[in-house]
């Protein structure tokens, strides 16, 4: 069995586990469906028009799911957001390849969407990303309770600990998890971390320190994972480009001391 065949089989097994996870969890969403019925309203201005969605009712319905089934709701939300980041990254790669003519006619098929790669990011978005953040924020707020004043030394400390300790650890975990989904071995994962960790974490600090400040200062605890997921859409584009670049391809990001 070739390396690609083994990796494809490995990915299919992971997809089957994911389908079982969400298939088995479908029953949890059933009681909450009734609360979403008021969301859909028929337009009074035109006959046969599509039903209009009241944004406030939609938000309240989502908040209801957050309170009744928080983890499953966060997993489902992240599973819809994260793959969009990879699809955007692939669109950027295709555009660059066509602009530079880097790919020859024999590799024209590679310009299409790599759905196995999208599936890897969907699994990542449905499992590791929301589960890590769900339990991390719960634990961190228990360790250091949110202050009443959003602009406080407590939140400064939380941001420093979050980005100084949690972010580097989670970055390594993400690299290892994505490599696991792709079927890479331990040596390949070590090489990936050695090559990409520093460009990733330095860029992370530029992007995520301001986002983390806003998250701890102004976002209610119940919505912090959603806030991170929305911000993660843009970050996922960078992450996908970074972890999927070809061997020997220069990293677009440099250390601040090298700029």
N, C-alpha and C positions, 0 to 999 in steps of 0.2 A: 504494500500500500504506500503510495507516494505521500510526501509531506503535505501537499495541498489536500489530498483526499482525507488524510487523518484530521486535518484542521477543519475541513467541511463537516465531517462526521461529528467532531467535537462540538462545533457550533450548532448543528442540528439538535444534538442532545440538550444543549443549553436552552435552545428555543422551545423544545418540548417541555422542559421544566418550567419555563416562564408561562407557557400556555396553560399548564396544569395549575400553576399558582393563581393566575387570574381567572381561570375557569372555575376553580374551587371557591374563589372569593366573590364570585358573582352574586351569591345569595346575600352577601352583606349589603349590597347596594339596593336590594329589592325593597326593604322597608322605607328607604329614603326617596323612592321615586315619587310617592304621592306628594311629598313636600315641594317637588319641582313642577307640579301641574299648573300652579298659578303663573308660572313663568311665561307660558305660551298663551298669547292673547290674539284673537282675530282682529284685524284692522277694521275700524269702523268707517274708514274713508273710501274704501274701494271693495267691490264685490269680488269674491274669489281670490283676493290678494293673499300673499303668504302671511302667516302669523308673525306678529312682531314680538321680539323678545325684550322684556323689560330688564334693563341692565341691573337695576337694584334687586329685583327678584332673583335674577340669576346669581348675583353675588351672595344673597342671603341663602339661596339653595346650596351654593358651594360651602358657605360657612357652616350650614347644617351638617353637611357631610364631613367637614373638618372636625366637628365636635363629636359626631357619632362614630365615624370610621376614619380617624386621622391618618394613620399610616397608609392604608389602602388608597385613600384619596390623594395623598402626596405622591405615592408611587405611580398612580394613574396619570396625574398631572405631569410629573417629570418624564414619564414614558412618551408623552405627546410632544414635549418641548425639546428634549435632548437630541432625538434623531434629526430634527430640523437644522440643528447646528452642523451636524455631519453632512447633510445634504447641501447646505450652503458652502461648506468647505470643499466638497467635491465639485460644486459649480465653479468655485474659484480656481481649483486645480485644472479643470477642463478649459476654462477661459485662458489661463496662463499658457497651457500646453498649445492651444490653437494660436495664440498670439506669438509665441516664440518658435513654433514649429518643432518643438522638442520631440514630439512623437512622430514616428514614421508611419507609412501606410500599413505596415505589418502590425502595428500596435493600435490601430484605429479603434478596435473594439474596447480598448481600455478607457476611451473617452466617455463611455456610457456610465450609468450609475452602478456603483458596486453595492448591490443590495445586501450582500453578506456583511459588509462593513456597516451599513445602516442598521442592520439587525443587531450587530454587536453593541452599537451605541444605544439602541432601543433597550436592550437587556440591561446595559449599564444604567440607563436613565430610569428603568423600572425597579432596579434593585439597589445597587450600591449607593448611588447618589442620594436618593430620598431617605433610605434607611439610615445611612450614616448621619445625615443632617438632622433627621427626626430625633434620634436618640442623643446626638451630640448636644443639640440646643437644649433639650430637656435636662441633661446632666449638667451642662454649663450654667444654666439659669438656677438650678438647685445649688450648685457650688457657690456661685456668686449671684445672688438675687438681683433682678433688674432694679435700678434706683428710680426714685420718683422723678428726679430731675434728669432729663435726657442728656444734657450737657454736664457731665460729671467726671470726676477722676475714676469712678468705678467703671464707667464705660470705656474710658481710655485704657484702663488695665485690661478689660475684657478684649478689646481690639488687639492690644499688644500680645496677649496670650494666644488669642485665636490665630493671628497671622504669624506669630513667632514660633508656635509649637504645633497647633492643629494643622495649619496649611501645609507645611513641609511633609508631615506624616501622611496626610490625605493625598498629597500629590504622588508620593511613592506608591500608596495603595492603589490609586487610579491607574498608574502605569502597569502595575502588576496584574490588576484585574482585567484590563483591556488586553494585555498579552495572554492571559489565561483564556479569555474568550476566543482569541485568535489561534490558540493552540501552540503558542511559542514555548520554548523550554526555558529553564532557569537561567542559563548562560545568556540567551537572547534578551531576557528581561533585565539582567544585570547590565548588559551593554546599553540597552535603551535608557535605563535610569542614569547611567554614567554620562551618556551623551546629551540627554534632554532635560535632566533635573534642573540644572542651574538656569538655563534660558527660561524654563517654565516658571520657576519659583520667583525669579526677579520680575518677570512680567506680571505674575500673580500679585505681587505686592503693589505694583503701580495701579493695577486695575481694582483689586479687591479690598485694599485698605479703605478707600473712600466708601465703597459699597458696604463694607462691614460696619463702618462708623454709622452710616445711615440706618442700617439694619438694627443695630443695638439701641440707637437713640430714638428712632421714630416708628419702627414697625412693631405692631403687637406680636407677642410670642407665638400666637396661633398661625400667624401669616409669615413668619420668618422663612420657613422652608419654601413657600411659594415665591417670596421675594428673591431668594437665592436662585430658585429654578428659572425665573424670568431673566435674571442677570446672567445665569449660566448659559443661556442660549447664545449670547455673543461670545462668551468664554469658550464654549464648546467648539466654535468655529476655529479659534486659535489652537485649541487642544487637539482637534482632529487633524489639522494641518501639520502639527508638530509630531504627533506619534505615528503618522502615516507617511511622512516624507521618506523618500528613497535613501538607501545607504549612500553616504558620500555627498548628499545634497546639503548645501550650507543652510544653517539655521537663520531665519530672517531676523530673529531677535538677538541682540548682543548685550553683554553686560554693560551696566552704566559706565564702568571704568574704561570700557573699550570704545565708547561712542565719542 
